[in-house]
Amino acid sequence: MATSITPAEVQAILSTSLAPLVVGGFVTVFALGIVTLQFVNFLQTFPNSRYFVKTFVTYLWVAQVAYTAGICQGTYAMAVQDFGNLEALAVTPVGLNVAQVIGGVIDHPIQLFFIFQIYRATRKVALSIFLVTCAVLLEVLALYICVNLLETHSISTTFGDEKSVYYKLLLLLFFGDGALDLVNAAVLCWHLQVQRQSAFSQRTLSLVNHLVVYTLQTGFTTSLVAFASAIAYAKAPNNYIWVIFFELLPGSFLGALLANLNNRGNLRFANGSSAPGPTQSTSFFGATGGVNSAVSGGLQVTVARNVMVRLFRAAFRVGIDVNQLSRDAKIPGEGDREIEMHKMAMGSSNIV
């Protein structure tokens, strides 16, 4: 005769499965609210941003909305429609399955975007190819895991067995995402430190230091979420606490990207320019109109194109030291500060 399950055992099952899924749903909706505010701020502050950037950011935001809708549908199905049905908890709703696929096409395209900026800044082809290869392999791994999840329709079946190959693959995915984020942040910070040697004013040094700290903060945010997922899953794969961090991953990636994009206006304001607001140009593929915008980490410094081109072209033609030229030259209305920052830009490409 089958043994009946006790109320205590029911409570234990709900606490380790249903409760984390509900919390994860709330966290995902909260993350959507944050990235929506950042998305609106980006569109308002940079209305003339490059078409590719706006299209890419819009695609990511729409994908995040679809991802959140899938999470909410799955959470509602398990917490309301199938509440009290323990057998139904073993079957993952369609919304959760689809959401995992959408989440995979949010995380890794953002990583590729940052890697492209690393290449534009450092021009290190071998390093960029290595990072792109890692990001592509992680995306393939994520899709492979999602295919199995769609076949089994069960989180516990796919990820609950510690001896299963998917247990090891999911750990590899978590640790790989976290490690790649740390490497991207470290490379960008290294590049900024190299550019720091080209600065010879306290104001410029302060701005570069601010960029380094900001890059570390955004890089650590996404990597910590990935590592938290890995640690929670490694310690207790059958306790769905790890799902909370897993569902937060796409929102953390998109939030980091939008924070970096929107930080450009704050840096201009901190540099003594006018308050952040709509700009005439962004620096993803260069400047538009009659200005040149270029400083590592997304800092936009507007310099009259004709003045700077003539100054530096003449310097290189006659063999004048560029550092001395930057110290001696003056631009009416702007002074040495913008010449110093343009000098930093001469040694690097734009980072978003």
Stockholm file with secondary structure:
# STOCKHOLM 1.0

chainA/1-352         MATSITPAEVQAILSTSLAPLVVGGFVTVFALGIVTLQFVNFLQTFPNSRYFVKTFVTYLWVAQVAYTAGICQGTYAMAVQDFGNLEALAVTPVGLNVAQVIGGVIDHPIQLFFIFQIYRATRKVALSIFLVTCAVLLEVLALYICVNLLETHSISTTFGDEKSVYYKLLLLLFFGDGALDLVNAAVLCWHLQVQRQSAFSQRTLSLVNHLVVYTLQTGFTTSLVAFASAIAYAKAPNNYIWVIFFELLPGSFLGALLANLNNRGNLRFANGSSAPGPTQSTSFFGATGGVNSAVSGGLQVTVARNVMVRLFRAAFRVGIDVNQLSRDAKIPGEGDREIEMHKMAMGSSNIV
#=GR chainA/1-352 SS CCCCCCHHHHHHHHHHTHHHHHHHHHHHHHHHHHHHHHHHHHHHHCTTCCHHHHHHHHHHHHHHHHHHHHHHHHHHIIIIITTTCTTGGGSCCHHHHHHHHHHHHHHHHHHHHHHHHHHHHHCCHHHHHHHHHHHHHHHHHHHHHHHHHHHHCCHHHHHSCTTSHHHHHHHHHHHHHHHHHHHHHHHHHHHHHHHHTTCCSHHHHHHHHHHHHHHHHHHHHHHHHHHHHHHHHHHCTTSTHHHHHHHHHHHHHHHHHHHHHHHHHHHHHHTTSSCSCCCSCCSSSCCCTTEEECCGGGCCCEEEHHHHHHHHHHHHHHTCCHHHHHHHCCCTTTCHHHHHHHHHHHTSCCCC
#=GC SS_cons         CCCCCCHHHHHHHHHHTHHHHHHHHHHHHHHHHHHHHHHHHHHHHCTTCCHHHHHHHHHHHHHHHHHHHHHHHHHHIIIIITTTCTTGGGSCCHHHHHHHHHHHHHHHHHHHHHHHHHHHHHCCHHHHHHHHHHHHHHHHHHHHHHHHHHHHCCHHHHHSCTTSHHHHHHHHHHHHHHHHHHHHHHHHHHHHHHHHTTCCSHHHHHHHHHHHHHHHHHHHHHHHHHHHHHHHHHHCTTSTHHHHHHHHHHHHHHHHHHHHHHHHHHHHHHTTSSCSCCCSCCSSSCCCTTEEECCGGGCCCEEEHHHHHHHHHHHHHHTCCHHHHHHHCCCTTTCHHHHHHHHHHHTSCCCC
//
